[in-house]
């Protein structure tokens, strides 16, 4: 690998965040001016250039993503989604062949019990801090009230 593992991880995280995973070979080809389409062959400078390009795709002014979601709060949203798996708020997705968050149930809870009564992506970074605590308390009460299964 011609660049650091940290850069490589950041690059693939950005491919995922921007939804450009399918086009990564084309993007690498563009940044290397046709030298290679393999991201592991990027130099540090080329990797930095591609990372900067992908970050521009994600961030709009005021920290909003292209979808209008506050990017700064993504870690807190992921915490809530992780808790959904812990408490069993999941559905089987035949196409993906895995369990995924039951969005109907989660959004229903957010609209009815969330302290601002709005959907998860509508919470700002500051509002998410309080929401995560509220959701963690709810998840803890569910997990402690369920009988242990062996």
N, C-alpha and C positions, 0 to 999 in steps of 0.2 A: 504494500500500500504506500502510495507516494504522499499521503497526508496523514495527520494524526487521527487516532481512533475517535477522539472527542469531536473533531470536525465531521468525521464520517457519521457518527451517531446524530449529530445536530442536523446534518444534511438529510438523513433518512427520516428524522422527525419532521422536518419541514416538508419533505415530499408527502408524508402522511397528512400533515395539517392542511396543506394546500390542495390535496386531492390530485397531485400530479405524479403519483407513483407509476402509473401506466406510461407516462411520457418521460420518465427519468433518463432513458437512453438518448432520446432526442435532445433533452436539455443539456446533458453532458456533451453531446456532439456539438451543440451550438457554442458552449462555453470553451471547448477545446479547439474550436475552429476546424472540426473534422478529424482531429488527431485520434480520438477514441470515443467510444460510447459507454465505456466501463467506468463507473464512478470511483472505483478503487484506484484507477490510474490518474486521477486528478492530482495536480500539484496543490500545495497549500494555497497559493494565490488563486488558482482556478476554483478550488473548493470554496474559498472565501467569497469569490465573485458570485458563485451560484447560490451560496447561502444568503448573501445580501439581496440577490434578485428574488429569492423565495420569500424572504422576510417582507419585502415590499408588497408582495401579493397578499400576505396575511394582514398586515397592519395598515389601518387607515388612520387618519388623524383621531386623536382622543382614544386610542387603543381599541377601536372597534375592528372586528374582522370583516371580511367581505360580506358575510351574512348579516352583519350588524350586531353580532354578539360581542360583548366586552371580553377581549382575549385575556386580559389580566386575571379574570375569574375562572379560567378553564380548569385549573387544578382543584378549585373548590367544587365545581360542577362534577368533576370526575370523582371526587370524594362521595358525593351524593349518589352517583351512579354505582359506585362500588358497594355502598351500603344497600342499594336495591338488590344486588346479588346476594348479599348476606342475609337479608330478610325474606328472600324468595319472591321478590317482585320481578319475575322474569317470565318470558314466553319462549317456546321453542320455535326457531325459525328454520323451516324446512329447506329453504334455498341456501342459507348459510351453514346449515347443519350444526347449529349451536344455539345455546340459550342467549337471549338478548333482553335488555331491560324492557319491562312492560310499560311503555310510554303512556298508554291510556291511564293506567293506574297511577303512575307517578304524577302526571299532569293533573289528574283529578284530585290527588292529595294536595298538590301545590295550590290549585285554585280554591280548594275548600279550607285547608288548614295552614298553608304557608302564611307567614305573618303579613305579607303584603298581597296575598291572594292573586298572584300572577304566575305565568309559566316560568320554568326554570331559566330559560335563556333570556328572559326579560329582567332578571335581577342584575344589578350592577355589582361591581367588585365589593364595595362597602356593604351592600345589602346581603350579599352572599355569606359574609362572615356570620351574621346572625342566623341566617337560614340553615347553614350547615350545623350549627349548634342545635337548633330546633329539630332538624332531621335526625341528628345523632341521638338526641334524647328519645325521640319516637322509636328509632330502631332499637335502642337499648331496652326500652320497655317491651317491645315485641319479642326480642330475643330472650329476655328474662322471664316472660310470661309463658313461653312455649315449653311443653314438657321435653326433656332430653330424650332423644332417640338413639338407640344403640345399634 
